[in-house]
């Protein structure tokens, strides 16, 4: 039996940048665990697909985070999630005479023009246009805040996570009234024009298509190498990022892109990296907070897995700012991605096609 407890549900659409959304959800989940306990988890809407598991989460979880955007308000699926929570909040008010509006936490993910906000529904439910959205991000939305590399943006992001974790914990104590599955099936979407279907594959992202040109002289002028087979070493929590990287590299023309999940209960760090190398010519190590805390590792395990002149096939890429284990921090050149837009896709493709990769360990103190 899964011992975890869902404290919150993230309502969103994949087309708003799936890697960034999954990172936000994971960061919030991590902060709640530090605050409330290791049993805490969250349900991420698009990962759940549809069916009984999805319906149970939507009907029972006590708090919903809604990531608003123009795409969000076009989705009937998101409109249904919004309507279900509004119904549960109304039901709670009738049954207990107490306000439960704190159980729905709206966050502006992308800027929304006023005309794109849906009107009040036919049954009189409050429109998202009448909702107070968390949007203190300079008017640009949380997504753009996360993509900024400024210290101020980073501080604002982590302050938001801390505030949200407190809000979720407090709202969960309201014990929002549940709704049975039969009634849930009768709730109509509050908004949305796109069909009531849930994406189950990663959304298409504009990616680099491999039209490389030789730099016109200057430092480090070089011709990119031919496409090679790639393996991506990752942990399960970072599946959306592994999916995005695979799609980017496949569209860039690499003949084979294999995802190799670290089976922490069955293999060591060194074994999973070696297994990935047996699958392909080059290996992307998808570094993240969850990668660094997965499995049972000793300090020297990181050196054995990633440092050495025989590891030129390794491409360490990090998707967050979590401090790396000491031996990796000192001896391994790591590229940090700041999002999943076209510029970052180009960086990933150029990194993989680099004909003269830096050997892990050759430049001491190459910490970022």
C-alpha angles and dihedrals in degrees: 000000000000106000094197123111121216107229096173145009122223112215111199145123124251092226089072093073112294100205092052092046093049090047091053091048092048093046091051091047090050092050092049091051090053089050104038108019143283093277092069120109139159134223116235108208104218092045090061098058108196138298134070097332092052093045092050093051093048093046097046112028113104103219134035127200110204116200103204124206139137088269091048092057091049092057117093088196091060089042089057093049090050092048093049092054093045088051092050091048091050091047090051092052091052094047100043105019087232131120116247099173090118088073090075112063113187117200125185104236097172128009112272121205111229092245090057093061111099120242128243111295124251092255090055098255116157114271120234084241088067092050125101104238123204098241111142092135100110090277092292102099133243094283093063091043089057091050094053117100095204120119090231092056092048091050091048091050095052091043088055091051091052092048093047093049090056092046092050093049092049094044092049089061088065088074094217114222113262126227125219120244094246091056091043090060090059096054110109122214114269090216143350140107100205118090120276095259131121120226110238098181128060115277117254113262125194103254140184109274099204100259094147123174128192112255113251097248126288130101118352096359106177143149114246117245124249120271114282136190113273135202122194116212110203145141124249096256089062095053093120090056092047089051092051093048091048092052092048093050095043090054089048089063105257109157095224133016115182127186112217113190117205105243094207095184092057109030143035126242092259092049094053093048091048090048090053091050091053087058098052149010094250131027128211110208104207100213119198142136090275093048091054094050098041121106128000108293136171121213093254091053089074092053093048092049101043114015127079146073089266092061099075088122091067122100110187112199123178125204100191140028098256111141111256125231110278099253092048092045092054103040113024126077105226128190115213119211117211098198144322103276126123094272092056090045089055091049091053093049093048091049092053093046095048105128093203107044117186112253113241108253097019094108112046116214096021093151121152 
